Amino acid sequence: MTRYLSFAAIKFRSKMAYRFDYVLGTLHTLLLFVVYWSIYKALYGGASEVDGVTFSMVTTSFIISLGLSSAFEKNEMFLQDKIKQGTIANELLKPVNFKLRILFEDMGEGSFNVVFNFLPTAVIASFFAELQAPCSVLHIPLCLVSVILGYIVLWEISFIVQSWSFTLFSVWGLITIKNVIINILAGAYIPMWFMPDWLRNAIRWTPFDSIYFTPVQIYLGELDGSEIAFHFARQIFWIAVLWAVGEYFWRSGIKKLVVQGG
């Protein structure tokens, strides 16, 4: 495990080498929050509550989703670049698990984004935006567990799409479509409270609400003990399903992989 943690640490330090980039990243995150906060403030029109959803709930939901988006940032072109460059052969010869190597590098990048992009934004936002505290102290670790499980769900979806690099010339289009679908259906951009019932019921049959909305619900105390356990079980279920699908595409791709050059 130590060798994989070193991949995360190296990725974290490499991001620190470009200081101007992370300054711009902080400004981008702050601007994104201000834009969405302003939009929802205008939509609420001075009202404190709409259909049982308070403005502070919406603001808190978005700041949490923004933090998760920062933590979930990843290099989704990594596998495709290795295949195109032909260096995938060298990577597969290394005495490390290639999937775990990608996972921990992505975790290093996500950790950097949380520390240097999201946390400054959250501190600034707390001065002018009404953010709710967690429902209780117990809900903080429960929320963190859900965040970790949601991260793995999202990462497995990303890896499945990346695995198409063995078949397609470019997966950039698929990645873009995937990101749009997830950000909308997972509640990152539009809180699921405002979605029609039929859409919310349909989303419950997908892994999408396990990524963003479940941690938000736990943080705000919308789920009780049995409901939290049920949602944890759903997240674990989707992790197992997506892992199996990802393994299938990965092993199928490796079998047909041909690297030329020298």
C-alpha positions in Angstrom: 0.0 0.0 0.0 2.9 2.3 0.7 4.0 2.3 -3.0 0.5 3.4 -4.0 0.4 6.2 -1.4 3.7 7.4 -2.9 1.9 7.8 -6.3 -0.7 10.0 -4.6 2.0 12.0 -2.8 4.0 12.5 -6.0 0.9 13.7 -7.9 0.1 16.1 -5.0 3.6 17.6 -5.1 3.7 17.9 -8.8 0.5 20.0 -8.8 2.2 22.3 -6.3 4.9 23.1 -8.9 2.5 25.3 -10.9 1.5 27.9 -8.3 -0.2 30.2 -10.8 -2.4 27.3 -11.9 -3.8 26.6 -8.5 -4.4 30.3 -7.9 -6.5 30.3 -11.0 -8.1 27.1 -9.8 -9.1 28.8 -6.6 -10.6 31.8 -8.4 -12.4 29.5 -10.8 -14.0 27.5 -7.9 -15.0 30.7 -6.1 -16.4 32.2 -9.3 -18.4 29.0 -9.9 -19.9 29.2 -6.4 -20.8 32.9 -6.7 -22.5 32.4 -10.0 -24.7 29.5 -8.8 -25.4 31.2 -5.5 -26.5 34.3 -7.3 -28.7 32.3 -9.7 -30.5 30.5 -6.9 -30.8 33.6 -4.8 -32.6 35.3 -7.8 -34.8 32.2 -8.3 -35.8 32.3 -4.6 -36.6 36.0 -5.0 -36.0 36.8 -1.3 -38.1 33.8 -0.1 -36.4 31.7 2.6 -38.1 28.4 1.5 -39.6 26.9 -1.6 -41.5 23.6 -1.4 -40.0 22.8 1.9 -36.4 23.4 0.7 -34.7 26.4 2.3 -32.3 28.6 0.6 -29.6 27.6 3.1 -30.2 23.9 2.2 -29.6 24.7 -1.5 -26.5 26.8 -0.7 -25.1 24.0 1.6 -25.9 21.4 -1.0 -24.0 23.3 -3.7 -21.0 24.0 -1.6 -20.8 20.3 -0.6 -21.2 19.3 -4.3 -18.5 21.8 -5.2 -16.1 20.3 -2.7 -16.9 16.8 -3.9 -16.3 17.9 -7.5 -12.9 19.2 -6.5 -12.1 15.9 -4.7 -13.4 13.8 -7.5 -11.2 15.6 -10.1 -9.2 13.1 -12.1 -7.0 12.6 -15.3 -9.5 10.8 -17.5 -7.2 10.8 -20.5 -4.4 8.9 -18.7 -5.1 5.5 -20.2 -5.8 6.8 -23.7 -2.6 8.8 -23.7 -0.6 5.8 -22.5 -2.1 3.6 -25.3 -1.5 6.3 -28.0 2.1 6.8 -26.9 2.8 3.1 -26.7 4.0 3.4 -23.1 1.1 1.3 -21.8 3.4 -1.8 -22.4 6.0 -0.4 -20.0 3.3 0.4 -17.4 1.9 -3.1 -17.5 5.4 -4.5 -16.9 5.8 -2.5 -13.6 5.3 -4.5 -10.4 2.2 -2.5 -9.5 -1.5 -2.8 -10.2 -2.2 -0.4 -13.0 -5.7 0.4 -11.9 -4.6 1.1 -8.3 -1.8 3.3 -9.6 -4.4 5.4 -11.6 -6.8 5.5 -8.5 -4.1 6.8 -6.1 -2.8 9.3 -8.6 -6.3 10.6 -9.0 -6.7 10.7 -5.2 -3.5 12.8 -5.0 -4.9 15.3 -7.5 -8.2 15.4 -5.8 -6.6 16.0 -2.4 -4.7 18.9 -3.9 -7.8 20.5 -5.4 -9.7 20.2 -2.1 -6.8 21.9 -0.1 -5.9 24.6 -2.5 -9.1 25.3 -4.5 -12.1 24.3 -2.5 -11.2 25.1 1.2 -10.3 28.8 0.4 -13.6 29.0 -1.5 -15.6 27.5 1.4 -14.0 29.9 3.9 -14.8 32.9 1.8 -18.3 31.6 1.1 -19.1 31.2 4.8 -18.8 35.0 5.3 -21.6 35.9 2.9 -23.6 32.7 2.3 -25.9 31.0 4.8 -24.4 27.5 5.2 -25.9 24.9 7.4 -23.9 23.0 10.0 -24.0 19.2 9.9 -27.1 17.7 11.6 -25.0 16.3 14.4 -21.4 15.4 15.1 -22.2 11.7 14.3 -23.3 12.7 10.8 -19.8 14.1 9.9 -18.0 10.6 9.9 -21.1 9.1 8.3 -21.0 11.7 5.6 -17.3 11.1 5.0 -17.9 7.3 4.6 -20.6 8.1 2.0 -18.2 10.5 0.2 -15.5 7.8 0.0 -18.0 5.3 -1.3 -19.4 7.8 -3.8 -15.9 8.6 -5.0 -15.3 4.9 -5.8 -18.6 4.7 -7.6 -17.7 7.7 -9.8 -14.1 6.5 -10.3 -15.3 3.1 -11.5 -17.7 4.8 -14.0 -14.8 6.8 -15.2 -12.6 3.8 -15.6 -15.2 2.0 -17.6 -15.3 4.9 -20.0 -11.5 5.1 -20.1 -11.4 1.4 -20.9 -13.0 2.1 -24.3 -9.6 3.6 -25.2 -8.7 0.1 -26.3 -11.4 0.2 -28.9 -12.0 3.8 -29.9 -9.5 6.3 -31.3 -10.6 8.9 -28.8 -12.8 8.7 -25.7 -12.9 12.5 -25.1 -16.4 12.7 -26.5 -17.7 9.9 -24.3 -16.0 11.4 -21.2 -17.7 14.8 -21.9 -21.1 13.2 -22.3 -20.6 11.1 -19.2 -19.6 14.2 -17.1 -22.6 16.1 -18.3 -25.0 13.3 -17.5 -23.5 12.7 -14.0 -23.4 16.3 -13.0 -27.1 16.7 -13.9 -28.5 13.4 -12.7 -26.4 13.2 -9.6 -27.6 16.5 -8.4 -24.3 18.4 -8.6 -25.8 21.3 -10.7 -29.5 20.9 -9.9 -30.4 19.7 -6.4 -32.6 16.6 -6.7 -35.2 18.2 -4.5 -36.2 20.3 -7.6 -36.4 17.3 -10.0 -39.8 15.8 -10.9 -40.8 12.7 -8.9 -40.7 10.5 -11.9 -37.1 11.5 -12.7 -36.0 11.1 -9.1 -37.6 7.6 -9.0 -35.8 6.7 -12.2 -32.4 8.0 -10.8 -32.8 5.7 -7.8 -32.3 2.8 -10.1 -28.9 4.2 -11.2 -25.7 4.8 -9.3 -25.8 8.5 -9.9 -27.5 9.7 -6.7 -25.0 7.7 -4.7 -22.2 10.1 -5.8 -23.3 13.6 -4.7 -26.8 13.5 -3.2 -26.4 10.8 -0.7 -23.6 12.6 1.2 -25.6 15.8 1.1 -28.7 14.1 2.6 -26.6 12.5 5.3 -24.9 15.9 6.1 -28.3 17.7 6.4 -29.8 14.9 8.4 -32.5 13.9 5.9 -31.7 10.3 6.4 -32.1 8.3 9.6 -30.1 5.3 10.8 -31.8 2.6 8.7 -31.9 4.8 5.7 -28.2 5.6 5.9 -27.4 1.9 6.2 -29.6 1.3 3.1 -27.8 4.0 1.1 -24.4 2.6 2.2 -25.5 -0.8 0.9 -26.6 0.7 -2.4 -23.3 2.4 -2.8 -21.4 -0.8 -2.1 -23.7 -2.7 -4.5 -22.9 -0.3 -7.3 -19.2 -0.4 -6.5 -19.3 -4.2 -6.9 -21.3 -4.0 -10.2 -19.2 -1.3 -11.7 -16.0 -3.0 -10.7 -17.1 -6.2 -12.4 -18.0 -4.3 -15.6 -14.7 -2.4 -15.5 -12.7 -5.6 -15.1 -14.5 -7.1 -18.1 -13.7 -4.1 -20.3 -10.1 -3.9 -19.0 -9.3 -7.6 -19.5 -11.0 -7.6 -23.0 -8.9 -4.5 -23.9 -5.7 -6.0 -22.7 -6.3 -9.1 -24.8 -6.6 -7.1 -28.0 -3.9 -4.6 -27.2 -1.1 -4.3 -29.8 1.8 -1.9 -29.3 4.1 -1.2 -32.3 7.2 1.0 -32.3 10.7 1.0 -30.9 
